[in-house]
Amino acid sequence: MKKIHIAVVAILFSLSSFTTLNAQMISLTVKGEVEVTPDIASTNISITKTSKDVDVLRKEISQISNSLNKDLSKLKIEKKDIQTSNLQINKEYDWVKSERVFKGYRATISTTVTFRNISNLEKIYTQLLSNEDIVVNGIQFDYSKKTEAENEAYVKALNNANTLAEKLFKEAESKSMPSNSKIIITSISNNDSTPSDSPKPMYKAANLEAFSDSTPTIDINSGTMNITKSLTVVYQSL
């Protein structure tokens, strides 16, 4: 469930002296914040093997990679959500008595996997960790409807600015500005506020023996994300 939080960052006035000027202006910088619950997650899985025979190495790492893809398919991860992000085979050397001696080859494959159904994430993650041939490099959460949430944050920021501007102009009218003045917006600018950090998952230790339905899983809490957008709105009273 989304929650809306709105805060004023700064208020800049150009209401010089509230005399009988034809126009008074206010510039407001405000932000709108939308709290959402992440509904997708991703992780990076790496496979690293070494061998002195490059052909043996290629075969071994290929078998492990193919096995991983089959496991992900069984977990109902679609092919579009499995992306090979890195593939390297490098030579390695040791220094022996000031001479470089060939040690062997090191192969690395990195795969980015996206989980669009995070309700089974704890079970999936536990099974992946039980595979000794791979390394699972953390989890990052995200929100699939981020654009909609960002637009909502902009609208809330503007509504908040409008409310505050009306209050400020009424306060000015009560002092020295002419009453019944017309208020218009002369400009709106996007301040491109920095997105809030993605929530960091929390884990609880588990027994990582061969996976089965009775094997304890790792508790993973997705937390919430705060999507913040900032606007600068300039108002003019005529």
Secondary structure, DSSP 8 states (H G I E B T S, - for coil): --EEEEEEEEEEEE--S-SS-S-EEEEEEEEEEEEE---EEEEEEEEEEEES-HHHHHHHHHHHHHHHHHHHHHTT--GGGEEEEEEEEEEEEEEETTEEEEEEEEEEEEEEEEES-GGGHHHHHHHHHT-TT-EE---EEE-TTHHHHHHHHHHHHHHHHHHHHHHHHHHHHTTTS-TT--EEEEEEEE-----------B------SS--TTS-----B---EEEEEEEEEEEEE-
